[in-house]
Amino acid sequence: MTSRLESFVPRDLDARDWGQVSPLLDDLQHRAIESLSDLEQWLIDRSELEAACSEAQADLYIAMTCHTEDQAVQAAYTRFVEEIPPRLKPRLFELDRRLAEMAPKVGLNGARYEVLLRDTKAGVELFRQENVPLETELELLAQRFGQVIGGLTVEFAGAERTLPEMARYLESPDRAERESAWRAVAACRLGVRDTLDELLDRMIAQRHQVAKNAGFADFVGYIFKSKLRFDYTPEDCRRFHDAVEKIVVPFNERVQARRERDMGLSSLRPWDVSVDPLGRPALRPFEGGRQLYERSALAFDRLEPRLGGMFRRLGEGMAPDSPHVRTRMLDLDTRKGKAPGGYQYMRDRSREPFIFMNAAGVHRDLETMVHEAGHAFHSMLSAHEPLLHYRNAPLEFCEVASMSMELLTMPHWGDAGGFYPDGDDLARAQRQQVEGSVGTLAWIATIDAFQHWMYAHPEHTRAERGDHWLTLDRRFGSMGRYRLDWSGLDEAYRSTYWQRQGHLFMAPFYYIEYGIAQIGALQLWIKSLDEGASSAIDAYMHALRLGGSRPLPELFKACGLRFDFGPETLGPIVDRVERELEKFGA
């Protein structure tokens, strides 16, 4: 079928202008649908219009996160959020309702449309006009969070430094320097504690109201349906929490005991978890965004030339002599005025991915780079799909795409031109990666359990929130990974440690996905060990090409993975990981 993109959605459409978008929505709302082919063409035209609107917001969001101190850029994003989504969402609801009505009349059914119709039905059932302004306000509150965190800097070692830059000092072999750096960052974050508490209070209240308006007792039930979680329940999440407590927490305690022994300490302090336990210099895999890009490209070339080719496309237009990387599809280096974290954002109409991160030269940046590249591969491999809805997979599988790259690229971090040409450094990095891939499950369980509690008890006080966080911290381990010694430190440091997790503010309940996906990624890594990397990569690319066109368990199956995150699956994975860790040495 030939798309009507040229005639229906003009190439020069400015989707920031409601006057240009509205007539196209009118066409979709009133167009005669008399046959199956009519409805299929209608779906393609709708997809391209939504892609244009999505890309307009993507461009504004990217600019907003890259330039948090630019008032004009911030205002442009705010203006879009206030003017376009509040008008667009009700119109898309009407189109969803029309699709639901027309599909059985013209015979739109079968496996091709199973997921689309299932998701459309859920969206129609959830939509409430009174929630549109609440959702707009929540987006603006999330923007405010990015502005607050993006503006944080620390005066340290004679210079003003961003928080990502401070990670380098937490890897210093000098324990006094590490402690000083940790306290400086903690004090900086404590300075915005009340601001962030107030933001989250407002968000929780608004989200609870959204749920009530849609007929739910609390936000937990609402968000599970809103996130289209048809294949697991809150009870399954609790089963994951229990499995982590039973299997991962003891694993982390063994890692901690080994670290304490190697460092000659009786207990670990919060500033002792990132440094090399044998006192070796910190891993420095690259300097500057350009080196990060070039060494990542080499690793992908070695892993699979098809992936290497896709990654190199991201660097097109790079300034030839700059050590930094800022292209249409990449912004890699940390700098003052950038929002925190990292993300991949697909521009849906041009079908070009964008990767944002705050590289400061530490190993964690390498992880972030290959992780976000995995998301970009997913976007690029599913870009052929004509339906926008299917170019977006469930988040639980999107994170398999990204987390798998953290593990499958490991053998290619070394050798000439790589991140770690020294064999000992490579082994250290691989051990750190594998230990972290399992260890992080405890932090994921902590954050997910914290959210379940917060939204099941929306009227909790800040003190109760802090107390419950400490309860979870004791259950799963400080910082989700270790049982640390916090003695003599301000209790507020520990009870507000959750504020470091931006998802709590910007993407509620988007965290269990990491746990489900990490278990999938570990399975794929084990598959590569048992069957060879080419077998794992072929399965990976095959599954990513499906986008979101099949239910979540089928996407896992297409990749050769078991969709389960309970103890029966997690236990054997951790046993195998510990056997593999023995091969990496100290």
N, C-alpha and C positions, 0 to 999 in steps of 0.2 A: 504494500500500500504506500502511495506517495504522500508525504506530509504536505500540508498546506501552509507550512511555516512562512514561505515567502509572501503568500497572499493574505494569510490570517494575522500573523504577528509581524508587523513591519520591522525591518532590520534596525531602524533608528528609533524604535519605541523607547520612550523614557518612562520606565515603570515607577519612577518617583512622582510622576504627575498623574493624579487620579483621573484627570480629564482624558488622558490617553488610554488608561486601562479600562475605565467603566464601559465604553461602547463595545469592547471586545467581550466583556462579561455579559453584556446585554445579548450579544449574538449567541453566546453559548446557552444562555437561559431560554431563549425563544426560538432557536433553530429547530426546524422540523426534523424529527428522528423517525424514520419509517422502516428502517431495516437494520440488520446487524452491522453492515458495512458503514451505515450512517453513524451509528453509535461508536464504532471503533475509530472513525475519523474524528468524531467529536472528542474522544478521549485523547487523541494525539494533539489536537489543537489546544485543548485545555492544558495538557502537559506543557506545551511550549509557552503558553501565556504564564502559567505558574512559574515556569523556569525563569522567565524574564523578570517577574516580580521578586523571586528568590535571589536572583543575581544582583538586582539593585540593592537589596538589603545586605547581601554578602559584601559588596564593594564598600558600603558605608560602614559595616561592622569591622571589616579589615582595617579601614582607615582609622576608625575610632580606637581600636586596640593598639594600633601602631603609633598613635599620636594622642595620648591621653591628656596632654597639656594644651592642645590646639583647640581653642574654644569654638572656632568656626566648624571644625571637623566634628566635634562633639555635638554642636547644635544641629548639624545636618542629619546626624544619626537620630537625634532626639525628634527632630521634625518628622522624619520618615516614620518612626515608631508610633508617633502620636497621630499621624494623618493617614497612613496607608493600611496597616493591619486592622485597625478598628473598622474600616470600610470593607476591606477585602474578606475578612473572616466570615461575616454574615452572607456574603455573596457566594463564597465557596461552599458554605453550608447548604445553600439553595441548590448549587450544582451537585453536591453529594446526594441530596434528597432526590433530585431529578434522576441521577444515575441509578439510585436504588429502585426507583419506580420503573425506569425504562428497561433495565437489564432483563427482567423476566419476560417482558413483552416482546423483545426482539431476539431472545435466546442467547444473551451474553452470559455464558456459563462455562463450565469445564475447568480443567486444571489451570489453563492460562489466566483465568480471571478469579480464581478461588481466593487468593490473598487480597486482591484489590477489593472485591465485594465484601469480604469479611471485615476489612479495615474500614471501608466506607460505612457499613452498617454501624460499627462502633462509634465512628465520628458523628453520625447523625443522632444517635442516642445520647451522646454527651453534650452536644452543643447547646449553650444557653446565651442568649443575647446579653444578659446582664453580666456575663463573665468577660465580655470583650474589654470593657474599660479596666477591669481588674487585671487582666493579662497584660494590658498595655503598661499599667503602673508597675507590675512585676518586672517587665523588661527594663523599665527606667531605673528601678532599684538595683537590678543586676548591673546596669551601666555604672551606677554610682559606686558599687563595690569595686569594679575595675579601676575607676578613677582613684579611689582611696588607696588601693594596693599598688597601683602603678606609680603613684607618686612617692612611695616610701624609699628612702635612701638612708645610709648609715655613714657617718664619718669614722673611717677606720684606716689605720696605717697611713695617715697623712693625706687621705683623699676621700671624696664623696663617692660611695659605692652603692650600686643597686643590690637588692637582696640576692638575686642569682649570682652576682659576683662574689658575695660573701661565702658561698659554698666552697670556694677554693680554700679559704682559711680554716674551714671545719675539717679539711683533710691534712692540715699541717701536722708534721711529727712533733712539733712543739706544743705540749699539752696546755701550757699557760696561754699561748696564742689562740688555741682552739677555744678554750674557755672564754677568753675575752671576746672573741668573735661571736660565740653563741650568745653570750649575755647581751652584746650590743644589738643583735638581731631580735632577741626576745624582748628587750626593752623597747625597741622600735615598734614591734608588733603590739606590745602592751599599750603603747600610746594611742592606738586606734581601737582598743578593745571595746570601749563603750559604743563607739560609732558602729562597729560591726555587730555588736549585740543588738543595738537598736534596729539596724537594717534587717537582721534575721527575725526579730520580733515582728516587724511589719510584714515581712514575707510570709511567715507562718500564719499570721492572722488572715492575710489575703488569700493564701492558698486554701486554708480551711473554709473560707467563705465560698471560694470557687467550687469546692467539693459539695458543700451544702446546697448551693444553687443547683447543682446537677443531680441532687437526690441521694448523695452519699453521706454516711455518718461521719466520715473523716477523709482526709486527703489520701490516706493509704489506698483505700478502695478506688478512689477516683484516679489516682496516678497509675495504678496497675492497668486499668482499662484505657486510659489516655495513652500510655506507652505501649499499648497493644500486646500486653504480656498474656497471651493466650495459652502459653505452654508451661508456665510455672506460676506458683502462688506465693503469698507471704509465708505460708507454712514451709514451702520449699526453701525460702530464704533462711528461715530459722534452722532448718536442717543443715544448710550450709554453715551457719554460724556454729552449730554444735560440732560439725565435722572439723572445722578449723580449730576449735578449742581442743578437740581430741587428738588431732593429727599434726596440725601446723604449729601450735603453741609449743609442744614438746620439741619439735624440730628446731624452732627458734631458740629455745632454751639450750639445746645442744650447741647451736652456733654461738650463742652468748658465752657459754662455758669455755668453748675453744678460744674465743676472742679474749676473755678475761685471763686465761692461762697464758696466751701468747703475749699479752701486754703486761703481765705480771701484776694484775690488779685484783683486788678482792671483790670489787663491784664496778659496774660501768656507769659513768655519768652521761648526761645527754650529749655532751660534746665528744664522747669517745666512740661513737658508732660509725663515723664516716672515714676515720683515719685508718691507714694500713696497720693491722695489729702487730706487725713485726718491725714497725718503725721505718719502713722503707719510704722513699719519697712518694708523694701522691701521684697517682696516674694522671698524666697529662696527654690525652690522646690527640690533641690538635691545638692550634692557636689561631683564633679568628674564624669567622664563618666560612671563608673561602676554603680553608684547609678542611674544615668539617665537611663541606660539600664534596670536595674532590676525593677525600678518603672514603666517604660514604659511597660515592659513585663507583670507586674501585671495588669495594666490598660487594656491591650488588652485581657488578660485572662478573666477579668471580663466582658468586652464588648461582646466578642465572642471567645470561646475557639479555634475555627479554626484559627482565626487571631492571637491569642496568640501563638499557635504552630508554625505558619509561622515566627513570630517575633523572637522566641527563636532560630530558625535555624540560624538566622543572627549572633548570639553570639557564635556559635560553635568554639572551639579553643581558647576561651578567657583565658588569663593568670589567674590562680586561685586566686592570692593574690594582683593583681595590682588594684589600684583605677582608672586606666585609661583603655580605651578600644581601642585596635587596633587588629582586626582580619582580615581574608581575606575579610570579608563582611562589616566591620565597622571600621571607624576611627572618634572618637567622640570628643575628647578634643581639646581645642584651645592650640596652642603653636606657638612660633616664627618660621617662615619659612613655615607655611601653607598658602595656598591661602585663600582668604576670602570666606564667605558664606557657603552654604550647597547644596548638590545635591545627587541624587540617579542615579547610572549608572549601567545598566544591562550588564553583560558579556554575550554576545549573544550565544556563543557556549556552555559554561558550564551551561548557564542559571542560573547564580547566580547573585543576585543584590549586589551592594556595596553602602553604605551610608557614606557620608563625611559631617562633620559639625565641628563647632568651639564652643563647649559647654563651657560656663564660669560660669554656675550655676544660670542663670536668667530665668524668666518665658519664655522669647522668645525662649530659647533653648528647653524647653518642646514642644512648638509649632513646632519648626523645626524637632524635633525627630519624633513626631507622623505624621507630614506632609510627611517627607521622607519615613517613614514606609509605608504610604499609597501608595506611588509610588512603593515601593518594593512589596507590596501585589499585585499591578496591574501586575508587571512583573512576579511574581510567579504564579498568577492565569491564566495568558495567556501563560505560558511557554510550555503548551502541544501543542500549535499550530505549525504545521510543517513548515509553511511559515513565514520566518522572517518578511516580510512586515506586516503581521497581528499580530505579537507579539508587534508591536508598534502602539499605538492608537493615534488619533489626540490629540495634546497638550491640547486643550480645555477640553477634557474629562480626560486626564491624571491628570489634576489639580483638577478635581472633586474627583478623587480617593484619592488625598493627602489632600485637604482642608476639605473633609468630616470627616477625622479622627481627625482633630483639634476640631471639634464640637461634634462628636459622642462619643469621649472618655471622655468628660468633667465630666459626672456623676461618673466616676471611677478614678478621680484624688485624691479623699480623702480616708478616712478610714485608718485602720492600714496598715502600709507598703507603703502607697501611697505618692504622692507628697505633699498633703495638708491634713494631719490628723486633723488639726484644722478646724472646720466648717466655721468660719469667713474667714479664709484664702482661703478656697475652694470657698466660695461665691465671694470673691474679684477676684480670678483668673477667675472664670466663667464670671463675669461681664466684666472683661478686655478682655476676649477672644471674647465674643459676640459683644461688642462695636467695637473691632478692626476688626472683620469680616465684619462689615458694613463700618466702617470708612475707611478702607484701599481702598475701591472702589474709593475714591477721589484721592488717590495717583496713583492708576492704571490708572484712566482717565487722570491725569496729564502727566504721562510718555507716555501713548499711544498717546495723542494729541501732545506732544512734538516731538515724532518720526515722526508722519505724517507731521508736519511742517518742520522739519529738512530735510527730504528726498524729500519733494515737492519743497524745496528751497535749493538745494545742494551747491550753491555758497555763502551761507550766511557767514557773518563774525562771529568771536567769540563774538564781542560786540552785534551783532544782536541776536545771540543765547542766550546770557545772558538776553537780554531784553525780548525776547519771553518767556523764562522760567519765568521771573517775571510776565508777563502778565497772564500766566497760573496759577501761584502761587496765584495771586489775584483772579482768577476765582474760583479755587477749594480749596484754603486754604493752608497756609504754611505747608510744609511737607505733603501735601495731606490730613491732618487731622484737623488742627486747624488754625485759623487766629491769628498768633503770633505777639508779639511786638518785632521787630528787631531793634528798635531805639538804636543809639549809637554803633552798631556793623558794622564792615567792610562790605560794600555792597557785596563784593566778596563772603562772606560766603553764602549769600542767593542766589546770581545769579549763583553760581556753585554748588548748593546743588544737582543737578541732577547727579553729578559725583559719588555720593554714589550708584547709581543704576548700578550694573555691567552688567545687561542685555543690556544696551545701547552699550556697547563695545563688549561683547562676544556673544550675541544672539539677533541681531536686530529684532525688532517688536515682540519678544517673551515677551509680557506683557498683551495685551488685553485678552489673554487666562486666566489669573488669574481672571479677572473681570467676564468673562463668567462662569468660573468654580465656583467662589465664590457664584454667584447667584444660580448655581446648588447645591452647598454644603448646602447653607442655606435652599433651598427647601427640601433637604434630611433630614436635622436636624428637620425641621418642621414636615416632615412625621413621624420621630421617635417620636415626641411629641404627634402626633395625633393618630398614629397607633401602636406605640410600637417600641422599638429598634430592635427587631428581624425582624420585617417586613422591616425596612430600611436596615438592614445588609444583609438580603436575596436578596433584590433588588440590593444592592451595589455589592455583590459578583457575582451575575448572570451577571450583566453588565460588570464587569471587566474581566470575563472569555471570553467575545467576543473579547478582544483585540481591534484591528483596523479593524476587518472583515466587519463592517457595517458602513454606513455613519454617520456622527456626530449626526444629529438629532435623528437617530434610537438608538444610544448609550444612549443618554439622556432619550429617551422614555423607553428603557429597564430598566433604573434605576428608572422609575416612575417620571421623571422630565420634565419640559417644557423647550424647547430650545428657549429661548427668553431673551434678555437683555435690553429691552426697559422699559419705565415707567409703562406699564400695568402690567408687572411682578414684577418690582422692588418695586413699591409703596406698594402693599399689603405685601411684605416680610418685608419691613422696619416697617410698622405698627405693624406686628406681633412681630417683634424683640423688639420693644419698650414695648409691653405688657409683654413680657417674662422678660425683664430687671427689671421690677418692682418687680419681685419675688426674685431677688438676694440681695435686701437690699443695704446698703451703699457700 
